[in-house]
Amino acid sequence: MKRESLVVTCVGLNHRTAPLPEREKLTFSTEELSAALSRLHDEFGAAVILSTCNRTELYATTDGDVSQAERLLGALAACKGAQVQPRLTYFLAHDEAARHLFRVAAGGDSMVLGESQILGQVRDAMSAATQAGSLNGVLSRLLHSAIRVGRRARSQTDIGRYSVSVSSAAVALARQTVGTLDERTVLVISAGSTGELAARSLAESGAARILVTNRTAQRAAALAGEIGGQAVPFSRLAWALAESDIVISGTGAGGFILRPEVIASAATSRDSRELLLIDIAVPRDVDPAVRQLPGVRLFDIDDIQALSRASMRGRRREVLRVEAHVEDEVEDFMDWWRSLDVLPVIAALRQRAEDVRCRELERTLRALPDLDDEEKARIEAMTRAIVKKMLDRAIARLKNGADTGLYVEALQDLFGARPRPARERR
């Protein structure tokens, strides 16, 4: 009798299942999310999209059957006009879908284990769904639970102790590739959260000179001022490339901003110095074809994953502690989910008992016309107490019993305690 249409289901792909070119196909910008969520809401009744540099996942409520995987993936891909190979994706339902999202929010499923940005990205996904009107009660509860376990993981374990992010991992990759940064000029293309994290990590790493450029000049100037860097107008990108030894790019442009001809043009003013490009954007900012240019080395976000594995040993010790928090939250969520059918029956049972109590009380009081108000009140209090004591055990078994479905059906048959249709409850 469970309302199977409210089973949490998830379809997605991430850095473990799909290479970067495939992940790019399903990356949603902030501007694209609203229309996509509205479209998915119309089809499934509720939808949330979590889209980051390492994953795109659609959460919806369906009957949970594996046959929904193709339908969900097709609808998600249609929002981008993309073709995605099903073998590169995963489908999760019910407690497995909840467990996965909780692990994601806690930083346990990230490319950089314990990275700090993902919890904010889960919040952003919930905010976008709220604004689009695509949340229902089940998905709202799911996301609030995910955010709660993400906070617990960071406050009660050391998984985020070193505050690692993809941006700081990019800086570590730069240091590993070229050595110390104290004589290097580094260009950061982005003044958003990704660029800010990269710029701050560069400043902490002692980079000699940090250039910051962004399409919005004010944001570039603000970030450069905060970290002691130099803001560069985006129109002078070619000059900045010629000045730099290292470029870290993480914009949300949605396509290549650094093509071979741009890099080749800048190289003419570089005195044969090698240029290191680190592209942490998804979709990518740097055309992979620049790898063919002499004196240019390019790393993308999948290259960062290899470096991240080597620095995970300490955090892996915290994974078991994080998993304990995840399992606690899964249990709480599933207990709440199982109660969705029970609560209307409890309300119907109480209403049925109250209707009987009121009828019998009225009949008794008509037969005893000489009672004063105090005596009538005592009789009413007694009937309320009797009804409460009669129902307490049944309600407790409904809420906590292992065979809740059997109890629900028995009460409905014995007492006619069936929830009224929604139109009658209004």
KAFENGI-V420300 format. One record per run of one state. SS is the DSSP state (@ for helix, = for strand, . for the rest). FROM is the first residue (numbers start at 0). TO is the last residue. If there is no record, write none. Layout:
BEGIN
ss,from,to
SS,FROM,TO
SS,FROM,TO
END
This chain:
BEGIN
ss,from,to
.,0,2
@,3,5
=,6,13
.,14,18
@,19,24
.,25,28
@,29,43
.,44,45
=,46,50
.,51,53
=,54,61
.,62,66
@,67,79
.,80,84
@,85,87
.,88,88
=,89,92
.,93,93
@,94,104
.,105,116
@,117,131
.,132,135
@,136,155
.,156,164
@,165,177
.,178,183
=,184,188
.,189,191
@,192,203
.,204,207
=,208,213
.,214,215
@,216,226
.,227,228
=,229,232
@,233,242
.,243,244
=,245,248
.,249,256
=,257,257
.,258,258
@,259,266
.,267,273
=,274,278
.,279,284
=,285,285
.,286,286
@,287,291
.,292,294
=,295,299
@,300,309
.,310,311
@,312,366
.,367,371
@,372,399
.,400,402
@,403,414
.,415,420
@,421,424
.,425,425
END
